[in-house]
Amino acid sequence: MKILTHHIYEYQKGLRNLVMHTLPACLQVQVTGKLDRYGIDFHIHGGGKDKIIVFFGSPASVAVVRHLIRGRKFCELTPEEDFVLGSMLGYDIGKQCERYLKKLTPLAVFPEQKGTGTSG
């Protein structure tokens, strides 16, 4: 719960627009109560047997998460949906691009050298 409290602090200070936090399912009532008290929008996503994943943040960000996930497992997201979600969570954009390309074409090998692309 200490990390959750820190994430709430970061959201309130404007450091994050969206937070993804995994925790034991037995804490769901406590977490949702806390977020409700602070007036923070959230979405609960199943995280397995005994875990939940809580997304919270700006209402617009949480609405996008709800639309992207729609009750599916993360592995069922399209490469584009995965890219958007990771970007919204503040993940490194360069690494998100690499992840996207790998998901898009799993067998492709991407050159590390500059100037190996083609002009369009």
C-alpha angles and dihedrals in degrees: 000000000000092000090047090053090050091050090051089051091051091049092049091050091051096249091122134027092192134025130193113200127178119204142151114293090233089071095056095104092049093047097046090046091052093048090047091052090053091045092239120153115234145173125208118215125185111252102187135286102332104006139081131197116220120200114193138166140083114011092241092051093048090048090055090049090051090051095046098046102036092178095307129131116256091247088061094060117109117245088256094051091047090051093050093048094048091047092050090052090055099252117161107282094215091054090044089055091050091047091049093051091048092050091045095051108013095183097046121109113213119212118242093208126097119240097030095114129096128243118243 
